[in-house]
Amino acid sequence: YFYSYSFLKADENEDTCRIHQEKIAAAVDITSATKFFNLNLHQFGPYRINYTQNGRFLLLGGHMGHVAALDWVTKSLMCEINVMESVHDIKWLHIPTMFAVSQKNWVYIYDNQGIELHCIKKLYRVQKMEFLRYHFLLACASETSYLSWLDVSVGKMVAQFYAKSGHLDVLCQNPYNAILVAGHPNGTISMWSPNVEEPVVKMLCHTQPVRSISVDSRGMYLVTGSADRVVKVWDIRNYKCLQSYRVGGPPVQLTFSQRGLLGVAMDNTVEIYKDCCVSTATKPYLRHKAPAPVTNLEFCPYEDVLGIGHNKGFTSILVPGAGEPNFDAYECNPYMTKTQRREMEVKALLEKVQPELISLDPGKIGELDIPTLKDKIENKKKLLYVKPLDIELELQKKKKGKTSALKMQKRKDDVKEQGKKKFIQDTIEKKQKKTELVKRKENVLDRFRSKH
């Protein structure tokens, strides 16, 4: 544990214990320095944010109805609309030309021009959303305690379960196996698959309500934060607590970067910790004071940038060492052209993973089901394989003009079929008699009985 007095000590010597964004921006190149900026949008906050998978585009959603999509690198606005309803969450879909917005009652899908494409009334009062990009599934947690999985490629509802846990507003996904992790007010977290109606794993993590959760990109560590200012790090492989910290306030949002840095939001303070899962962290790697209480955090993929959504708009800060420096252009290409985007979408649809393959241990998919295979072999052995004898016959022709070749062949087939059926029936009766004789031999003296 490290307690709040360590932060009081840090405030006394702020220059040595806290890195200012202005100093970082002055030390980096001009292109990186432009990635530190602030958007003052105090009229429509608090804001939810979401980056695309390649880290090029940013989506902003204000609770009062303001929705905007932009290329945050070049600062060019793609679209900006006011939905005239409360916005609870936003998510990019499989391509940067479509995004989902959870509004007051239902979930709406818009394109990058702000045109409404769909209104999904099966998703009612959704509070949190996650998009499973390899499965094309939009996973939602609703105010009425329902978990839903919608296949956006065909518009089909894959599964919808009643979680029986009240208001669901804490949700994240495990990128390793596409399992949803939900936090509950009784201090427990549950893991859900669309193939099982009950949670596949249920853990008691805290004595107070769970306020935020996050899973790292490798699917190895789970971080949970509760209302009593406790942040715990769990090993998902064996469900053991590795580290437990006491931070300065209730953690509103937790998020992992691609390189394993942990971002923690508490009121208007954002703290980033380095190597806090395996070893015990004694102080923050970086601290930043936001202009207003923070509501959402997200690290930008393939960039050393952390996006902060708060009550007065959006802030982008520089976090050295947060993003993955090398990207796979076949997987996520920040510089893709229009033609490459179309090819990427077609390829992703062809390689789409079916929802039936989502399980807690994805390695089991390639394993051999030995008990089932043994049963199949035994059932095949029990089947009667009889090769009927070939029946050769010559039918006598009838009077001239009364018999045709077709009728003669039909008569031959009928006679052969009857002969085969009789042969099979006799064989089955003989085998049944042998089986009865074997079953009848229960006494030692039965071998002296007459076989007839």
N, C-alpha and C positions, 0 to 999 in steps of 0.2 A: 504494500500500500504506500502511496505517497499522498499526503494530505494538503489541505488548502494553504498551510503556512509556507509551503515551498513557493507558491505563487505570490504570496505577500513579499517574500524575499526577492523574488524576481522583479517586482514592481519598484523596489528600492534602487536597483541598478538596471534600469530599463535598457540602456545602450548596449550592455554586454550580454544580457539574457534575452532580449527580444530583437529580432531582425525586422527593420522597417522596410516596407515595400519600396519606398523612395530610394533607399540605398541599393536594393537589389536591381531596380530598374536603371539606376545610374551606372551599375557595373556591367550590365549585359549589352548586347548589340541593339541597334535601333529597332530591328524587327521584333525581337523578344520584348523590348521595352513597351511597344505599343499594345502588348497583350495584357498589360496592367491598366485597367480603366474602370470607371464607375458610371452606371446609368441611373440617373435620378428619376424614378417613376413613383413618386410618393402618393399619387392619387388612387392607384389601383392595386396596391399591395395588400397582403404579403404575396411574394412570388414563388412559384415552383419553376425549376429549370430542368433541362435535359439536353445532353449532347448526342449527336449521332455516333454510330459505332466507329466511324473513321475520324471523329473529332473535328470535323470541318464546320458543321452547322449547329446552331444553338436555338433552342425553343424556350420561350418565356411565357408563363401563364400566371396572370394576376388573379387573386381571389375575387376581385370585383368585376371580372369579365374581360380583361385585356389579354389578348393572345398575340404573340409576335414570333416570327421565324426569321432568322438572319444568318448571314455568313459572318461570323464574329471575327474572322481573321482580317477580312477586307472591310468590315463594318458596313456591308451592303444589306439593306433590308429586303427580304423576300416577300413578306406579307405582314399585315398588321390589321387585326379585326377586333371588334368588341362584341362578344357573344350575348351581352345583355343579361347574363346569368352568372351565378357564382361558379368559379373554376376550382376544382379540388385537386386535379392532377393532370399531367400532360406526358405524352410519350411519343417519340418517333417510332415509326413502323420499319419494315424491312428496307425501305428506300428513303432517301431524303426528300421525297416529293409527297409523302403522306405522313400524317400524324394524328394521334387520337387525343381527344380532350374530354375529360370527365367533368361534366357540367352538373347543374343542380339535380336533375332527375336521371338523365340518360348519358350515354357515351356517344360522342359525335366524332366522325372522321372527316378531316379536311385535307385538301391538297396544298402545295406550297404557294398557291395564289390566294389562299383563304376561302376557297369555294367548298361548301359543304357537300361531301360525297355520300355519307351514310348517317343515319340515326339509328343506333342499336338500342331498342327498347327492352331487350332481354337483360341488359346490364343496367340495373336500377340503383341509383344513389351510390355510385362507386366512389370510394375514398382514395384508394391506391391502385396503381397499375404497374405491371411489369410485362415487358415484351420478350418472349423466347424466340430469338432470331433464327435459330436453326430448325425450329419446329413451326414457325409462323403462327405462334399462339400469343394472343393478348390475354394475360392473366389479370384478373381484377378481384379486389376485396371490397365488399360493400358495407354500407352502414347497417344493413339488416343481417350481417354475419354470414353472407354467402360468398363462396369462392367460385369463380367462373373462369373457364378457359375457352376462348373463342378463336377458331381457325380463320385468320383474316384472308387466307388465299382462296377459300371457297365460301366464306361467310357462314360456317357451321359451328354450332355450339357443341364443343367436344364433351365437356363435363361441367356440372354445376352442383356443388355440395353445400350443405348447411353445416357450418363449423361449430355451432352451439356455443359460441364464446362472446356474444355481444358485439359491440361496435368494433369493426376491424379497420384500423387505420395505421397499423405497423406491418409492413410487408417488404420483402426483398426476395431475390432469387439466388440460387446457388449456380454459378456459371458452369460448374463441373458436371452436374447431372440434371440441371433444369428443374430441380425441386424447389417449391415455394416454401419460404420460411416466414411464419406469421408470429407476431408478438401479442400477448394478451394482458389484460389488466390484473390477472391473478399472479403475475410473475413467471408464467410459463411461456415457452415458445413451442410451436408445432410445425412439423414439416409435412407438406402435402404433395401428392401425385395425382394427376387426373384419372389414374386407373384404379385408385382405392378410395372408398368413401370415408374411411377413417384416417386420421393422421398416421403416417408411417413411423414417425418419431415424435415423442412428446417429452420435453425436458423442463424441470423446475430450475430456473436460472437465478431468480431474485425473490426477495420477500416483498418487494414493492412492484407496482405496475411497470411493465416493459415499455419504454418510451421510444427506443430506436434499436435497430439491428442492421448488421451488414456482414457479407461474406466476401472473402478475398477472391481474386481472379482465378486462383488455382483450386478453390473449393476445399481448402485445408483448415482455415480458421474462421470461426464465427465470433463476432463481437456484439455484445448486448449491453445496453445502457438502461438503467432504471431511474425512477423518480427520486431515489435516495442518493443520487450523485455517484453511484457505483457503476464502473465499466468493467466488464469481465471478458476475457479472451478464452474461447473454447476450442479444443481440437475436435473437429467434426468426425474424424476417423474413429476415435474411441470415446467421444463425448465426455472428455475430462476438462476441468478448468485449469488453464495454464497460468494466467495472470489475473490479478484483481486490483483495480486502481480506484481511488476516490478522487474525483475531479472537482473543479471549483463550483459547478452547478449541475442541475439536471441536464443530461445530454439530449438535446432536441433532435440531432441528426448525427449519424455515424456513416462514414464512407471510406472505402479502401481505394488507393491508387493502383496502377498497374505494377508498380515496383514495391508495393507493400507498405506504403505510408498510410497512416490512419488519421483521418480528419474528424475532429470532434467539435460540434457546435453547442455552445452554452450561452443562452441569452444573446448578447451581441458580440460575444467573443468566439473566435475560431482558433483552435489549437491543432497543430499537426505533430504527430509522434512518429519517430523512426525506430524500427526494430523493436517494437513493443510487444510482439506476440511470443517470441521464443525467450528473449531476455527482458528483464525488468527495466522499464524506462524511468529515469529519475527526474527528467524535465522535458518540456516540449522542444521539438526541433524548430518550430516556428509558431508565432502567435500573431493574430491580426484582430484589430477592433473594427467591427462593421458599423456603419452609420445607424443601424436600427437592429432590433432583435432578429436573429437568423431563423429562417424557416426551412431552408433546403441547401444541401451541399452536394457537389459532384465534381470529381476530378475529370478533366478533359483527356480523352484517350490520345496517346502519342504526343502529348504536350505537357510541359512543366507548368500547368495552369490549374488552379482550383476556382470553380465557379461558385459564387455565394448568392443565394436568393434571400432577400430580407424584406422587411416591411416597407422600405423606401425604394426598392428597385433591385438592381443587380450589380454585383462587384466581381471583377475578375482579378485574381492576385497570382503572383509568380511563386511557385514552389519548386526550387531546384531539386532535380532527381526524382520527380514524381512520375513522369510518363516514360513509356517504353520508347527508346531512341530509334529502334529499327522496326519497320512495319512490313508486312507481307502484302504486296500489291494485289495478289490474287484473293486475299482475305478482306483487307480493309485498305482502300487506297484514297487518301485525302485529296489527291489531285486528279481523280477520275473525270473523264469527259462524258458527254451525254451518251455516246455510243457504248463506252465501257460500262456505264451504269445500267444500260439495257441488257448487255451481255451478263453482267453480274446478277441481275434479277432473274433472268432465265436460268442461269446456272444454279442459283440458290433454290429455285423451284424444283429443278430436276433432282437436286441433292437433298431435298426436304426430308427431315427425320419425322417419322410417324409418332403421334402422341402415345401409342401403345408401348413404345420403347423407353419411356421415361420411368426410371426406377431409382431407388436409393443407391444401388451399386450398379453402374452401367457396365461393369466388367462381366456381369452374369449373362449378358446377351450373347456373348460368344462361347459360353460354356455348353457342354453336352449334357442333356437331360438324361442321365443314366437310368434312373428307375423307369421312366416312361419308355425308353428304348428297350429295356428288358421285357416290359409288358407286351410291347408290340411283337417282339420275337417269339414270346411264348404263345401269343394268340395266333401267330402264323403257323406255329408247329401244330396247334390243335385243329387247324383246318384240314379237311379231307381233300387230298390231291389224287384224283383217279383219272387215269388216261383210258378213255373208252376204246374198246377194240374196233378196228376197222371192219365194217360190214360190207362184204361184196355180194351183190345179188344181180340177177338178170331177170327182169320181169317179162312175162310173155305178152307179146303184142296182141291186142284185140283184133276184131275183124277189120278188114280193109275199110279205110275211111272213117273209123271210129276213134283212132288214137293219133294224137299229135305229139311232137317232140317235147313241147312244154308240159303237157299233161303227164307224159312218161317220166320226166325229170321230177315233177312234183310228187308223183307216187313213190319214186325212189327216195326222195328226201324224207317223206313221212315214215317210210319203213325203217330207214336208218336212225331217225330220231327216236322212234319207239324202242329200237334195239338198244340204243345208248342209255336211255332212261332206265330200261330194265336191268342193264348191266350195273349202272350206278346204284340202283336200289338194292340189288343183291349184295354188292360190295359193302354198303352201309349196314345191312342186316348182319353180315358176317362179322364186321368189326364190333357191332353192338353185342353180339353173342360172346365174342372173346372178352370184351370188357366186363360183361356180367359174370363170366366164369372166373375172371381175376378177382372181382369183388366178392364172389361167393366163397373163395378159399380163405376162410377165417380160422378154421380149425387145422391142427397139425395132421389129423387123420384124413383130411379131405383129399389128400393125394392118392389114397387107396380107392376112392370112389370111381365108378365107371364114368368115362368121359361122356357117354350117351345118357 
